[in-house]
Amino acid sequence: MSGYYHQEDLPRFSEMGKNAPDLWKKFAEWYGAVFAEGALTAREKSLIALAVAHAVQCPYCIDAYTQDCLEKGSNMEQMTEAVHVASAIRGGASLIHGLQMRNAAEKVSM
């Protein structure tokens, strides 16, 4: 059975602008501005993007930013550490939401 994710779709991303070219243009301009050099280097932004890609579990983004990180001079140690940072934040976010469960359980128990 074929999977939902198709690696060959990544280069087709811009096709999302076919029926909404004005919106796509705005998105592309904003996206480009976000990743331009600024207070953070392009390499640092790429590492952040790689970490976020793992947190939101986007296989397209993981592929794209793995390649981008390597092209911008990041090494596997840095990339792996970025993924661990994202994983720690995601795990902590899951745990802190456990307090909502505890609060709800306490209301029911009263």
DRENMIDO-579383 format. One line per 4 residues: number of its first residue (from 1); their letters; for each residue x, y, z of N, C-alpha, C. Coordinates in pm, 1 decimal. Each point is the difference from the previous one (the first is absolute). Example, Ala and Ser with C-alpha at 12.3 -4.5 7.8 and 13.67 -1.06 7.14 Angstrom:
<atoms>
1	as	1319.0 -569.0 780.0 -89.0 119.0 0.0 90.0 120.0 0.0  -35.0 105.0 -72.0 82.0 119.0 6.0 -77.0 109.0 73.0
</atoms>
This chain:
<atoms>
1	msgy	83.5 -117.9 0.0 -83.5 117.9 0.0 88.1 124.4 0.0  -33.2 94.3 -82.1 74.0 124.4 -8.9 -27.1 85.6 123.2  102.2 69.0 46.6 -14.9 85.7 116.5 -58.3 135.9 -36.7  -35.2 73.8 101.6 -57.4 133.1 -17.5 106.5 99.0 -46.3
5	yhqe	119.5 -13.5 50.2 110.6 90.0 -30.5 69.7 -45.7 -126.9  15.2 91.5 -94.4 68.0 -30.1 -125.9 116.3 97.5 -16.6  119.5 -51.0 8.4 119.5 82.5 -6.3 2.6 88.5 -124.1  -56.4 -48.9 -110.0 1.7 77.9 -124.2 -92.9 121.9 6.6
9	dlpr	-82.2 10.8 104.4 -87.7 116.2 13.8 74.1 124.7 47.4  108.3 -15.9 73.8 71.5 115.1 54.9 36.6 103.2 -106.4  57.5 -39.9 -112.9 32.2 101.1 -102.1 -124.5 63.4 -64.2  -116.0 -53.9 25.5 -123.8 51.6 -57.8 -71.2 99.0 92.5
13	fsem	63.3 36.4 108.5 -61.9 84.7 102.2 -63.1 126.1 -59.2  68.0 62.2 -94.9 -50.1 125.8 -56.8 -130.1 -17.1 -77.4  -36.7 -123.5 -32.8 -127.9 -23.3 -67.3 -117.6 43.8 86.8  23.9 16.7 129.1 -106.5 45.9 88.7 -42.8 142.5 -34.3
17	gkna	75.9 68.2 -83.1 -36.9 134.8 -42.3 -80.7 4.8 -127.9  -23.2 -112.5 -63.4 -68.6 -1.4 -129.8 -137.6 65.5 4.3  -76.3 -26.2 100.6 -135.3 53.8 5.5 -14.6 117.4 95.4  111.3 42.8 55.2 0.9 116.9 88.5 135.4 69.5 -12.2
21	pdlw	31.5 49.6 -120.1 134.3 54.7 -22.1 35.5 118.5 89.1  -96.9 86.0 31.1 30.1 114.9 85.7 37.0 -44.6 141.2  -74.0 -97.6 51.4 31.3 -50.5 133.4 134.3 -71.4 0.8  27.7 -78.4 -104.1 127.7 -69.7 -7.6 115.3 99.4 -5.3
25	kkfa	-16.7 107.4 -78.1 104.8 102.3 -11.1 28.5 62.0 136.7  -104.3 30.2 73.5 17.4 57.9 133.9 69.2 -98.7 93.6  -43.1 -125.6 -6.4 63.6 -101.7 83.7 148.1 -12.5 -35.7  31.0 -9.4 -128.2 138.3 -18.5 -44.5 87.3 118.7 40.3
29	ewyg	-53.1 120.8 -10.6 76.8 118.8 40.8 25.7 -0.4 150.2  -104.0 -32.4 76.8 13.8 -4.2 145.5 97.1 -109.8 41.4  -14.7 -118.7 -59.7 86.0 -113.8 30.1 146.3 35.7 -29.0  22.3 62.9 -113.6 135.5 41.9 -35.0 56.7 100.1 98.8
33	avfa	-82.7 94.0 42.4 45.3 100.6 96.4 31.7 -63.5 134.8  -79.7 -97.0 40.6 23.1 -68.4 127.6 136.7 -66.8 0.7  38.6 -61.6 -111.1 124.6 -76.0 -5.3 119.9 81.2 -46.1  -18.9 130.0 -24.3 112.4 86.7 -36.5 87.4 23.3 123.7
37	egal	126.7 29.4 -24.6 91.3 32.6 110.5 -57.5 116.5 79.5  11.0 -8.2 128.7 -47.7 106.2 88.6 73.9 -11.1 130.9  -72.6 8.3 109.8 62.3 -18.9 131.2 53.3 -142.4 12.5  -64.5 -93.0 -71.6 46.9 -138.1 -8.3 60.5 -23.2 -137.5
41	tare	101.4 -83.8 -5.1 57.8 -34.3 -129.0 -93.5 -94.8 -74.4  19.2 -12.2 -128.8 -78.9 -92.9 -80.1 21.3 -143.1 50.2  120.1 -31.1 43.6 29.3 -133.7 53.1 -75.9 -25.8 129.0  -4.3 99.1 89.2 -74.1 -15.2 125.1 -150.1 -16.7 -28.0
45	ksli	-51.0 77.5 -93.4 -141.5 -10.3 -35.7 -31.4 -136.9 -58.8  91.7 -53.9 -76.7 -19.7 -131.5 -58.6 -3.1 -107.8 108.2  86.1 11.1 100.0 -1.7 -95.2 112.1 -130.7 10.3 79.0  -48.5 121.5 20.0 -128.6 17.9 67.4 -110.0 -65.1 -82.1
49	alav	2.2 24.1 -131.2 -101.5 -58.2 -88.3 4.4 -152.4 4.4  119.3 -56.0 4.4 13.2 -145.8 8.1 -61.4 -51.9 130.1  27.2 68.6 109.7 -56.0 -41.3 128.7 -152.2 10.7 -1.5  -51.8 110.7 -49.8 -145.1 19.8 -5.9 -63.4 -104.5 -91.6
53	ahav	66.8 -31.1 -110.4 -51.4 -101.6 -92.9 -21.8 -132.7 71.1  89.6 -33.3 90.1 -16.1 -123.5 77.4 -113.1 13.8 101.9  -10.6 116.6 61.8 -105.5 20.0 99.4 -138.7 -8.4 -62.7  -14.0 54.6 -121.5 -131.1 -4.6 -66.8 -12.8 -123.5 -89.1
57	qcpy	105.3 -77.9 -6.5 4.1 -127.3 -73.1 -34.8 15.5 -148.1  67.3 95.3 -64.5 -19.8 21.2 -143.9 113.6 -66.3 -77.0  -25.7 -114.2 -64.2 107.5 -69.5 -70.6 59.4 82.6 -114.2  -82.2 82.5 -63.5 50.4 85.4 -108.1 100.8 100.9 56.1
61	cida	-35.7 60.7 112.3 88.0 98.4 63.0 127.0 -65.9 53.7  -13.8 -119.8 54.2 117.4 -71.6 50.2 98.4 -23.2 -114.1  -50.1 -47.2 -113.9 87.6 -20.5 -116.3 63.8 130.9 -45.2  -82.7 102.7 -16.3 48.6 127.8 -51.9 102.7 64.1 93.3
65	ytqd	-27.9 -0.3 129.8 91.3 68.3 92.2 119.2 -84.7 40.9  -7.8 -129.8 -16.1 121.1 -81.8 15.5 99.7 40.4 -107.9  -47.5 5.2 -122.2 86.9 39.7 -111.3 48.2 143.7 17.1  -90.8 90.2 38.8 36.6 140.7 16.0 104.1 17.7 110.1
69	clek	-18.1 -71.5 111.2 98.6 8.6 108.7 138.0 -43.9 -47.7  4.1 -111.0 -70.8 128.8 -49.1 -50.5 61.9 100.0 -97.2  -81.1 56.1 -87.5 50.5 98.8 -96.2 50.8 125.7 69.0  -56.5 33.4 115.3 40.4 121.1 71.2 111.3 -26.9 100.8
73	gsnm	53.8 -122.0 0.0 117.4 -29.1 81.7 -25.2 -65.2 133.9  -123.2 -36.6 28.9 -26.3 -71.1 125.3 48.5 -144.0 -12.7  35.5 -57.9 113.2 42.5 -140.3 -2.1 -104.6 -85.7 70.7  20.0 -130.4 -5.7 -97.7 -92.4 57.3 -14.8 18.5 150.6
77	eqmt	107.4 33.6 68.6 -8.1 21.1 145.0 -92.3 117.7 31.1  16.0 110.2 -72.2 -84.2 117.0 21.9 -145.9 -29.4 -35.5  -20.7 -67.7 -111.5 -135.2 -31.4 -44.2 -69.4 -94.2 97.1  73.6 -99.6 48.3 -56.6 -94.8 95.9 -34.5 70.4 130.8
81	eavh	85.7 89.4 43.3 -27.2 74.7 122.8 -124.8 86.7 -16.5  -16.1 62.0 -115.7 -119.7 80.9 -26.4 -126.4 -85.4 8.7  6.2 -121.0 -54.0 -115.1 -90.6 5.9 -28.4 -40.1 145.1  104.3 -20.3 79.0 -19.8 -33.1 141.5 -63.5 117.1 75.4
85	vasa	39.4 122.1 -32.9 -61.6 117.2 63.4 -149.4 2.4 -30.8  -35.2 -19.8 -126.6 -141.2 -1.5 -38.8 -74.9 -111.2 72.0  61.9 -115.3 10.8 -63.1 -113.7 67.1 -22.2 27.9 148.1  95.0 64.7 64.3 -13.4 33.2 141.9 -113.9 99.1 21.1
89	irgg	-10.4 99.7 -87.5 -107.8 97.6 11.0 -134.6 -67.5 -23.3  -6.1 -85.1 -101.0 -126.5 -69.7 -29.6 -39.2 -92.3 116.0  96.7 -70.9 55.0 -28.2 -87.1 113.9 -46.1 78.9 120.8  66.3 109.8 27.4 -39.1 84.9 112.2 -139.2 58.7 -19.7
93	asli	-30.7 36.8 -123.1 -132.4 55.2 -29.3 -108.3 -104.5 23.6  29.0 -124.7 -32.8 -95.6 -107.7 27.1 -18.7 -18.8 150.2  109.0 2.6 72.9 -8.0 -19.6 144.8 -74.5 113.8 69.5  26.3 124.5 -38.8 -65.6 112.5 67.6 -149.9 -2.5 -24.2
97	hglq	-42.3 -54.2 -114.3 -143.4 -13.6 -25.8 -63.0 -104.9 91.6  83.0 -82.6 59.5 -49.6 -95.7 97.7 -63.4 69.5 120.1  40.8 123.7 25.7 -61.9 74.6 109.5 -146.7 29.4 -29.6  -34.4 16.9 -126.8 -140.8 16.9 -36.3 -78.3 -125.7 36.9
101	mrna	59.9 -115.0 -26.1 -62.3 -127.2 37.5 -19.1 -6.5 150.3  101.5 39.4 73.3 -7.8 -5.4 145.5 -108.9 95.0 50.6  -4.9 120.8 -57.9 -102.5 96.8 40.0 -139.9 -53.5 -28.3  -19.6 -58.0 -117.5 -130.3 -55.1 -36.4 -37.1 -115.9 92.7
105	aekv	97.0 -84.4 30.6 -26.0 -114.0 88.9 -36.7 47.2 140.2  66.2 105.3 46.6 -29.6 53.5 132.7 -142.5 53.4 7.2  -48.1 65.8 -109.1 -137.2 51.5 -3.7 -100.8 -114.2 7.5  28.1 -107.7 -71.6 -90.6 -116.5 -1.0 0.4 -67.4 136.2
109	sm	114.4 -3.0 64.6 13.4 -68.2 128.7 -65.4 74.5 115.8  -27.6 127.3 -18.4 -55.6 80.5 109.5 -139.1 -38.1 32.3
</atoms>
